[in-house]
Amino acid sequence: MVLLDGKKTALELREKLKLEVQNRPEGVSAPHLAAILVGNNGASETYVASKVKSCEAAGIRSTLIRMDAGVSESDLLQEIDKLNKDADVDGILVQLPLPRHIDELKVTMAVNPAKDVDGFHPENIGRLTLGMDTFVPATPFGIMLLLEAYGIKTSGMHAVVVGRSAIVGTPMSLLLSRNSEPGNCTVTITHSRTKNLMSLTKQADLIVAALGKPGFLTADMVKEGAIVIDVGITRVEDNNSEKGYRISGDVDFKHVAPICSYITPVPGGVGAMTIAALLTNTVTAWRRRRF
Ligand code: NDP
């Protein structure tokens, strides 16, 4: 079994981006990412903080805009509009989830597609579906970069994606089925209404578990030698930990790891790659806008 080290791979990618930013032509400013954080949800705070920290390490400028949990939808949309018009901003991200009184789709659609480094705008999702150049949502993009970094050839594989969300499962299935390497898989996308999920995962050469249920994918659901990608990040109460919780993936790592060919750990797998993919998208947006 080979551990797919997302942390190490993300670091290597970040170094490459840093070099590209350092070697920019004279007179061109470094890339600039603007992140909007609404409210003070603990997990969102942590995610945004590590995104900002990673930007710094890659020589990318970042601005964190904090808005009160009670901010009105129109004020948030106005802030996005300001960033859309700001020539010095290359990428915009709005940390999800948003408070209930705000329509997430409306907010997603307000971001200029050329600055949509999260790849959530319908225009970018449409481009992805058509196999055009786009900003690929960071988590599935990070997974593709990780497979590529390990030289894993997926052509002809049967991939089973567990979860069909717009930000992970659905774009993941599109990427894996694309005519590319990695890619060229025969993809089965599954969800909470899927009957007999185990019979499908058992046939899979590659499984992406993205459902948000700790330890869901057990060893009896996995074929010997399969590649297992664990997207799940759930805080599980843990009195032995200083914080009172630990982060758990969707895979029963202890029992699945010994039977598969490759597996991502949690933490240190997909999470780290998600940030590296976001930075990659930001540098791409910068290159497209400024050169
Ligand atoms: P969502 O809650 O949006 O989607 C979960 C999906 O899982 C849904 O499609 C749901 O089906 C499906 N599902 C739920 N239960 C089952 C089941 N028993 N069998 C099969 N499918 C099931 O979650 P996200 O996609 O946003 O996130 C998934 C996980 O990944 C979470 O733990 C999240 O924290 C993590 N995550 C990690 C990231 C990273 O960087 N590592 C980034 C983004 C997310 P249905 O559609 O029918 O409801």
Residues whose N, C-alpha, C, O or C-beta is under 5 A from the ligand:
A	BS01	NDP	T139 V162 G163 R164 S165 V168 G169 T190 H191 S192 R193 A210 L211 G212 V231 G232 I233 T234 V270 G271 T274
